[in-house]
């Protein structure tokens, strides 16, 4: 097996350094996303009841069951597990490039590891880099012609994120064009589908076919926010500028390549092109998070590794490192945004307060965001601990964190809801509940139910 070869020791060392680089960012709770806290709550429920439930549709059963085995471990331990898996994913990414005899293996691996959206999600408990790492390991085994093992790994990846199943198409095309084997492409697709189905049997048993959906609370996000999430929000300011420049340089290089060189890399370009196209479409359809860009990132970097010179790919890798830690355009909100540094320029873009911060790239901003969100959620729970009146809190995106921090000393007089329609709020009001909403949740509650009623029934929580 290639992992045993002497010349791969350098790649293992790089992966180890990448893992060590994550350590400072493992200690700020489970993650900045509300879904991270929802995952740990669901894992706890599965552990205590033995009954499967989804953290959010369509479910992530492999991860939810895995976390149920260790939900009571300190958050940094679970984050460390993600960091380890992510580093292994980068290692196999580099090993695959080496199998293809592509230059620039180490800078390509470093570039992937330090793309901000990858870095952030390798330091929390979310499923994004778990699924992607399994995809990258599966790719290595596809290239190594171990198609059954690749299919099993890809099926398990679907159990972390069902969208990983889209990789069946580019993997099958790679097998067909590189190995001239339609039979093995069909084997890959069949086994992947079977393993994925097995992974989702708990969801199918509990929810029936209705599990195959997703929550869609709000209208399609504004164009400017979508552009931010897909560009600067995923790559950082310097990072996205580097992607744009590297794309131009790659196109120019493609035009200069001989027919034989184009033919040599054609199967790999087809793999990357189809993967990027599929996940671009997926992001445009549901552009709720920058993390949805992540599945296409390795394939963009593979293209750059083929076309860019050694000097340029190292420059690109350095740009990713700088982009993670410096020059961020970050949400400037004392409760759910990042903490601005002394050099930050505060401004407003389309009614959203932001800070243009030279000393806080996206990775740093995410860490301070995690800390500020924890601080606020704990303060709300502390205020509610001693209340003796029946209280309903419209919590919105704070719900999971509030429920988590309430576990140690739950007040039976207090209920949290994500959002609630008018008749539900009226029913609680008629039962004597005092109803409050957390900052901004009156607006989003009205938006969710297409009305204007929240302020008439509830009061701001202070």
Helices and strands as residue ranges (DSSP letters): G 2-4, G 6-8, H 9-22, G 23-25, H 34-49, H 61-68, H 75-99, H 105-114, H 116-120, H 128-143, H 147-160, G 162-166, H 167-179, H 182-199, H 201-207, G 208-211, H 223-230, H 232-235, H 237-256, H 259-285, G 290-293, H 294-307, H 310-325, E 328-331, E 345-349, E 352-357, H 362-384, E 391-394, G 396-398, H 399-405, E 414-417, H 422-430, E 434-437, H 441-449, H 454-457, E 459-460
